[in-house]
C-alpha cells in the first residue's frame, strides 16, 4: 500500500482526521474531491470565501503561494499526520 500525502501541506495523510476538498467549491458545481488533512481543509475555509476559492485559489499551487497558507504549512509541518486542532477564523475573511 503506497502512502498518500496531503496536497496542501505535503505531510503523510495517515488514517484519521481526513476530509475531502473541492478545488472548485461545491456551491459553484465543483465535482472533483481530494483527500486532505482536516486541519488543512479547515484552514483553507477559514481564510478564503467560496468566491475567492473559485476565482483565485482553485489550484494547490495558488493556495500554497498565499502568505497565510504558507505560514500555516510551515507551522503544521512539525505536527504528526493525525494532528488536529480547531482553526481560528481569519479576521480578513468576508462573507461575500
N, C-alpha and C positions, 0 to 999 in steps of 0.2 A: 504494500500500500504506500503510495507516494504522499509525501507531506504537502499540504497546500498552505500557501501564505496569504495573509491579508493583503488585498490590492491597495489599501491605503498606507498602512504602516510597515508592511513587509514582514512582520513577525509571523511565526507559525500560527495557523488558525486554532489548532487544538480541537477540543470537542465540546467545550462549554462556553456560554456567553457569546453565541454566534447569531448574527442577524443576517438579513438579506437586504442589499441596497439596490435601488433602481437609479442608474446614472441619469436617465430621463425620468423625472418624477411620475408616479402613477397618475397623479392628477392631470398630467399632460399626455396621457396614453402611453407612458413608458412600459415596456413589456419585460425587457431583459433584467434579470436579478443576479446579483453577485454575492457570494458569502463574504462576510466581513465581521470583524470583532464588533460586539455590541457597543463597546465604549467608543470605537472609531465611528460607527454609524451614528450614535447619539451626538458625537462632536460635530459631524458634518451638519446635522439638522439643527444644532444649537447655533451655528454660525451663519448659515445661509437660508434664505427663503426658498420656497419651491420655484419661484420665478427666476431667482438668481442661479439656482441649480440648472434650470432649463437653458437659460441664455448664456451663462459664462462657465459654469462649473460642472459640465456633463462629461468630463473625462477624468481619469485618475490623475493624469499629469497636471491638469488645471487645478484640481483640488489640492494636490501636494505642493504646488507653487504658491498658494495663498499663505501669507505670513503667519496667520493664526494657526492654520493647519500644520504648517512646517514646525512651529514651536510645539504644538501638541505631539507630533510624531517624535520629535527629539525627546520629549518627556516620557512618552509611553514606551519608547524603545527599550527602556530599562526594566519594564514590567514583564511578568510571566504571561504566557498566551491567554490564560483564563482570567486574568485580572479584569475586574470591573469596579468602577466607582461612578456614582452619579455625576453627570456632566452639568456644569452650571450653564444656564442660557446666556449667551453673549449679549451684552447691553446694546450693541450696534445692530442687532437683527431687527428688521422691520417685519410687520405682519403683511405687508402688501406683496 
